[in-house]
Amino acid sequence: MTLFYSVYILKCSDNTYYTGYTTNIDNRLKAHNNKEVHYTKSRLPVTLINLTHFINKQKAYDFERYLKTGSGIAFRNKRLI
């Protein structure tokens, strides 16, 4: 079995976006919806709008970090949402 590393983007109820990294998207979404994530707990409900899978852990981590930069936010807004 291949383990996938996932980078995800959530749209929050206040029209902000949350970008994260996980190996188990189902558990991570439950954590968001159970108010266990500081940023999103006051911005519920959240909607999953993009999910990108990687086989390589480092590439997933690098992509998540990139999406949080100025040029990564511009890329997200133009290409991913």
Protein Blocks (a to p, Z undefined) as FASTA:
>chain_A
ZZdddddddddfkopacddddfblklmmmmmmnopafklmmmcccddfbdcddfblklmm
mmmmmmmmmklmmmmmmmmZZ
